[in-house]
C-alpha cells in the first residue's frame, strides 16, 4: 500500500469527523452557517476531493493489480465514495427530489440523461463510470458496479470499465450490472437480472461477448 493509499483509507473517517463537528456546531450555536457546514461535509467536500483526485490520478479502464508499489487510482476513488455505500440514506434522500440525484451523479463525472426515474434504494459503486440515457427507469435495489476484483497469481486483479445504459431502458428490481455492461435503447430487463462483465443487451435479449 502506497502512502497516498494509506492516507485516503482514512477519508471516510475524516468525513465523519467533519460531520460530527458540524452537528456539534448546530447544537451549540443553531444557524444557517452550521447547516451549510453540515451539507458541505456530507455532499460538497467528497465531490471536490474526488474531482481533484481525478485530475491528478485519472481512473482508467482496463486491468490493473491492487498489490504492489504502484498507486491504484481506483482505490483512492473508492475510498472517497465509501461513505455513501456505508450510509446509503445520504443518497436515498436525494432520490426523493426530482432531478437531484441525476445532478449529483453529474458532479461526479457521470453522463446522465433527462427524465430518469431512480428508486430510492439502489447502489452505485463507481459514480464517475456510468452513462445513462433519457427516460430510463432504475428499479428497486438495482446494483451498478463498474469494477470487479478477483485473486490471480498471489495478487488482486482489478478490472474497470464504464457501464452504459441507453434511452428508455427498464431495469427490474434486484438487477445487478457488472463492469462494461452495455444496454441498448429500449431494452427491458426483468426482475433479478444479473449481467456479467462486458455483457451487451439489445431490446429483445442479451448476449455475452
FIMINU-741215 format. One record per residue: residue in one letter; x, y, z of N, C-alpha, C in turn. Coordinates in steps of 0.2 Angstrom, whole numbers. Example, Ala and Ser with C-alpha at 12.3 -4.5 7.8 and 13.67 -1.06 7.14 Angstrom:
2
  rest    n.x    n.y    n.z   ca.x   ca.y   ca.z    c.x    c.y    c.z
     A     66    -28     39     62    -22     39     66    -16     39
     S     64    -11     35     68     -5     36     64      0     39
//
This chain:
209
  rest    n.x    n.y    n.z   ca.x   ca.y   ca.z    c.x    c.y    c.z
     X      4     -6      0      0      0      0      4      6      0
     X      3     11     -5      7     17     -5      5     22      0
     X      9     27      1      7     32      6      0     35      5
     X     -1     37     -2     -7     40     -3    -13     35     -2
     X    -12     29     -3    -17     24     -2    -19     24      5
     X    -14     24      9    -15     24     17    -18     30     19
     X    -17     36     16    -20     42     18    -27     42     16
     X    -29     40     10    -36     40      8    -40     35     11
     X    -37     30     14    -41     25     18    -44     28     24
     X    -41     34     26    -44     37     32    -49     42     30
     X    -51     43     23    -55     48     21    -62     48     24
     X    -65     41     24    -72     41     27    -72     43     34
     X    -67     42     38    -67     44     45    -66     52     45
     X    -62     55     40    -62     62     40    -69     65     39
     X    -73     62     34    -79     65     33    -84     64     39
     X    -83     59     42    -87     58     48    -86     63     54
     X    -79     64     54    -77     69     59    -79     76     58
     X    -79     78     51    -82     84     49    -89     85     50
     X    -93     79     49   -100     79     50   -102     80     58
     X    -98     76     62    -99     77     69    -98     84     72
     X    -92     87     69    -91     94     71    -96     99     69
     X    -99     98     63   -105    102     61   -111    101     65
     X   -112     95     67   -118     94     71   -117     97     78
     X   -111     97     80   -110    100     87   -111    107     86
     X   -108    110     81   -109    117     79   -116    119     79
     X   -121    115     76   -128    117     76   -131    116     83
     X   -129    111     87   -132    111     93   -130    116     98
     X   -123    119     97   -121    124    102   -123    131     99
     X   -123    132     93   -125    138     90   -129    137     84
     X   -136    136     85   -140    135     79   -140    141     74
     X   -140    139     68   -140    144     62   -138    141     56
     X   -139    146     51   -138    144     44   -131    141     42
     X   -126    144     46   -119    143     44   -117    135     46
     X   -120    133     52   -119    126     54   -122    121     49
     X   -128    123     47   -132    119     42   -128    118     36
     X   -125    124     33   -121    124     27   -115    120     28
     X   -112    120     34   -106    116     35   -107    109     35
     X   -113    107     38   -115    100     38   -116     98     31
     X   -120    101     27   -121    100     20   -114     99     16
     X   -110    104     17   -103    104     14    -99     97     16
     X   -100     96     22    -96     90     24    -99     83     21
     X   -105     83     20   -108     77     18   -108     76     10
     X   -109     82      7   -110     82     -1   -105     86     -5
     X   -102     91     -2    -98     96     -5    -91     93     -5
     X    -88     92      1    -81     90      2    -79     84     -2
     X    -83     78     -1    -81     72     -5    -81     73    -13
     X    -85     77    -16    -85     78    -23    -79     82    -25
     X    -77     87    -21    -72     92    -23    -65     87    -22
     X    -64     83    -17    -58     79    -17    -58     74    -22
     X    -64     71    -24    -64     67    -30    -62     70    -36
     X    -64     76    -38    -63     79    -44    -55     81    -44
     X    -52     83    -38    -45     84    -38    -41     78    -39
     X    -44     73    -36    -40     66    -37    -40     64    -44
     X    -46     65    -47    -47     63    -54    -42     67    -59
     X    -41     73    -57    -36     77    -61    -29     75    -61
     X    -27     73    -55    -20     71    -54    -19     63    -55
     X    -25     59    -54    -24     52    -54    -31     50    -58
     X    -31     51    -64    -37     49    -68    -38     41    -68
     X    -45     39    -67    -46     32    -67    -47     30    -74
     X    -43     25    -75    -43     22    -82    -46     15    -82
     X    -49     14    -88    -52      7    -89    -47      2    -91
     X    -49     -4    -89    -44     -9    -90    -42    -13    -84
     X    -37    -17    -85    -34    -22    -80    -28    -19    -76
     X    -28    -19    -70    -23    -17    -66    -23    -22    -60
     X    -18    -21    -55    -17    -25    -49    -16    -21    -43
     X    -20    -23    -38    -20    -19    -32    -14    -20    -27
     X    -11    -25    -27     -5    -26    -23      2    -24    -27
     X      6    -21    -24     12    -19    -27     14    -12    -25
     X     19     -9    -28     21     -2    -26     17      3    -30
     X     14      2    -35     10      7    -39      4      9    -36
     X      2     15    -36     -4     18    -33    -10     16    -38
     X    -15     14    -35    -21     12    -39    -26     18    -38
     X    -27     22    -44    -32     27    -44    -39     25    -42
     X    -41     18    -43    -47     16    -42    -48     15    -34
     X    -43     13    -31    -43     13    -23    -44     19    -20
     X    -41     25    -22    -42     31    -20    -49     34    -21
     X    -52     33    -27    -59     35    -29    -64     31    -25
     X    -62     25    -24    -67     20    -20    -67     23    -12
     X    -62     24     -9    -62     27     -3    -66     33     -2
     X    -65     38     -7    -69     44     -7    -76     43     -7
     X    -78     38    -11    -86     36    -11    -88     31     -6
     X    -84     28     -2    -86     23      3    -92     26      8
     X    -91     32      9    -96     35     14   -103     34     12
     X   -104     34      5   -111     34      3   -113     26      2
     X   -109     22      2   -110     15      2   -112     13      9
     X   -108     15     14   -109     14     21   -116     16     23
     X   -117     23     21   -123     26     23   -128     28     17
     X   -131     23     14   -135     24      8   -140     29      9
     X   -143     30     15   -148     35     16   -146     42     14
     X   -139     44     13   -137     50     11   -139     52      4
     X   -139     46      0   -141     47     -7   -148     46     -8
     X   -151     41     -4   -158     40     -5   -162     46     -4
     X   -160     51      1   -164     57      2   -164     61     -5
     X   -158     61     -9   -158     65    -15   -162     62    -20
     X   -164     56    -20   -168     52    -25   -175     54    -24
     X   -177     57    -18   -184     59    -17   -185     66    -20
     X   -180     69    -22   -181     76    -26   -180     75    -33
     X   -185     76    -37   -184     75    -44   -178     79    -47
     X   -174     75    -51   -168     78    -54   -162     79    -50
     X   -163     79    -43   -157     80    -39   -152     75    -39
     X   -154     68    -39   -149     63    -39   -145     63    -46
     X   -149     64    -52   -145     64    -58   -140     70    -58
     X   -142     76    -55   -137     81    -55   -131     79    -51
     X   -133     76    -45   -127     74    -41   -122     69    -44
     X   -125     64    -48   -120     60    -52   -116     64    -57
     X   -119     69    -60   -115     73    -65   -109     76    -61
     X   -110     78    -55   -105     81    -52    -99     77    -51
     X   -100     70    -51    -95     65    -50    -92     63    -57
     X    -95     66    -62    -92     65    -69    -96     60    -73
     X   -102     57    -70   -106     53    -74   -110     57    -80
     X   -111     53    -85   -115     56    -90   -122     53    -90
     X   -127     58    -87   -133     56    -86   -138     60    -90
     X   -143     57    -93   -148     60    -97   -154     63    -93
     X   -160     64    -96   -165     68    -93   -171     63    -92
     X   -175     65    -87   -181     61    -86   -180     54    -83
     X   -175     53    -80   -173     46    -77   -177     45    -70
     X   -180     40    -69   -183     38    -63   -179     33    -59
     X   -176     36    -53   -172     32    -49   -176     30    -42
     X   -176     23    -41   -180     21    -35   -175     23    -29
     X   -178     24    -23   -174     27    -18   -169     22    -15
     X   -170     15    -16   -164     11    -13   -161      7    -19
     X   -155      9    -20   -150      6    -25   -143      7    -23
     X   -139      4    -27   -131      5    -26   -127      6    -32
     X   -124     12    -32   -119     13    -37   -112     13    -34
     X   -108      9    -36   -101      8    -33    -96     13    -36
     X    -97     15    -43    -92     19    -46    -96     25    -50
     X    -97     30    -46   -101     36    -49    -99     39    -55
     X    -92     39    -56    -89     43    -62    -89     38    -68
     X    -91     32    -67    -90     27    -73    -97     25    -75
     X   -101     29    -76   -108     27    -78   -111     32    -83
     X   -115     29    -88   -118     33    -93   -126     30    -93
     X   -130     35    -92   -137     33    -93   -141     38    -97
     X   -145     35   -102   -149     39   -107   -155     42   -104
     X   -159     45   -108   -165     48   -106   -171     43   -105
     X   -175     45   -100   -182     42    -98   -181     34    -96
     X   -175     33    -93   -174     26    -91   -176     25    -84
     X   -179     19    -82   -181     18    -75   -176     13    -72
     X   -174     15    -66   -169     11    -62   -173      8    -56
     X   -174      1    -56   -179     -2    -51   -176     -2    -44
     X   -180     -5    -40   -178     -6    -33   -172    -10    -32
     X   -168     -8    -28   -162    -12    -26   -157    -14    -32
     X   -157    -10    -37   -153    -11    -43   -146    -10    -40
     X   -141    -14    -42   -134    -13    -41   -130    -12    -47
     X   -126     -6    -48   -122     -5    -54   -115     -4    -52
     X   -111     -9    -54   -104     -9    -52    -99     -9    -58
     X    -95     -4    -59    -90     -3    -64    -84     -6    -63
     X    -83    -11    -58    -77    -14    -57    -78    -21    -54
     X    -73    -25    -55    -73    -32    -52    -66    -34    -50
     X    -66    -37    -44    -59    -39    -42    -59    -47    -41
     X    -53    -50    -43    -53    -57    -42    -45    -59    -40
     X    -44    -64    -36    -37    -66    -35    -34    -69    -41
     X    -28    -67    -42    -24    -70    -48    -17    -70    -46
     X    -13    -75    -46     -6    -76    -45     -4    -72    -39
     X     -7    -74    -33     -5    -70    -27     -6    -63    -27
     X    -10    -61    -31    -12    -53    -32    -19    -53    -32
     X    -21    -46    -33    -28    -45    -34    -29    -41    -40
     X    -32    -45    -45    -33    -41    -52    -39    -37    -52
     X    -39    -31    -54    -44    -26    -54    -46    -25    -61
     X    -52    -26    -63    -55    -24    -70    -60    -18    -69
     X    -59    -13    -73    -63     -7    -73    -65     -5    -80
     X    -72     -4    -80    -75     -2    -87    -82      1    -85
     X    -83      7    -89    -89     10    -88    -95      6    -90
     X   -101      7    -86   -107      4    -88   -111      9    -92
     X   -114      7    -97   -118     11   -102   -125      9   -102
     X   -130     13   -101   -137     11   -101   -140     16   -106
     X   -144     14   -111   -147     18   -116   -153     22   -114
     X   -156     24   -119   -163     28   -118   -169     23   -117
     X   -174     25   -113   -180     21   -112   -179     14   -110
     X   -174     13   -106   -172      6   -103   -176      5    -97
     X   -178     -1    -95   -181     -3    -89   -177     -8    -86
     X   -174     -6    -80   -171    -11    -76   -175    -14    -70
     X   -177    -20    -70   -181    -23    -65   -178    -23    -58
     X   -182    -24    -53   -179    -24    -46   -174    -30    -45
     X   -169    -28    -41   -164    -33    -40   -159    -34    -45
     X   -159    -30    -50   -154    -32    -56   -147    -29    -54
     X   -142    -33    -56   -135    -31    -55   -132    -31    -61
     X   -128    -25    -62   -124    -24    -68   -116    -24    -67
     X   -113    -28    -70   -105    -28    -69   -102    -23    -74
     X    -95    -23    -73    -91    -18    -77    -92    -19    -85
     X    -92    -14    -89    -93    -15    -96    -99    -17    -99
     X   -104    -18    -95   -111    -19    -97   -114    -13   -102
     X   -117    -15   -107   -119    -10   -112   -126    -12   -114
     X   -131     -8   -112   -138     -9   -113   -141     -5   -118
     X   -143     -7   -124   -146     -3   -129   -152      0   -128
     X   -154      5   -132   -160      9   -131   -166      4   -131
     X   -171      5   -126   -177      2   -126   -177     -5   -123
     X   -172     -7   -120   -171    -14   -118   -175    -14   -111
     X   -178    -20   -110   -181    -22   -104   -178    -28   -100
     X   -176    -27    -94   -173    -32    -90   -177    -34    -84
     X   -179    -40    -84   -184    -42    -79   -181    -42    -72
     X   -185    -44    -67   -183    -44    -60   -177    -48    -59
     X   -172    -46    -55   -166    -50    -53   -162    -53    -59
     X   -161    -48    -64   -157    -50    -69   -150    -48    -67
     X   -145    -53    -68   -138    -52    -67   -134    -52    -73
     X   -131    -47    -75   -127    -46    -81   -119    -46    -79
     X   -115    -51    -82   -108    -51    -80   -104    -46    -84
     X    -98    -45    -83    -94    -40    -86    -94    -41    -94
     X    -95    -35    -97    -95    -34   -104   -101    -38   -108
     X   -106    -39   -104   -112    -41   -107   -116    -35   -111
     X   -118    -37   -117   -122    -32   -122   -129    -34   -122
     X   -133    -29   -121   -140    -31   -121   -144    -27   -127
     X   -148    -30   -131   -152    -27   -136   -159    -27   -133
     X   -164    -23   -137   -171    -23   -134   -174    -29   -133
     X   -172    -35   -136   -176    -41   -136   -172    -46   -131
     X   -166    -46   -131   -162    -51   -127   -155    -49   -126
     X   -152    -52   -122   -145    -50   -121   -140    -56   -122
     X   -134    -54   -124   -129    -59   -126   -122    -57   -123
     X   -118    -62   -122   -111    -60   -119   -106    -61   -124
     X   -102    -56   -125    -96    -56   -130    -90    -55   -126
//
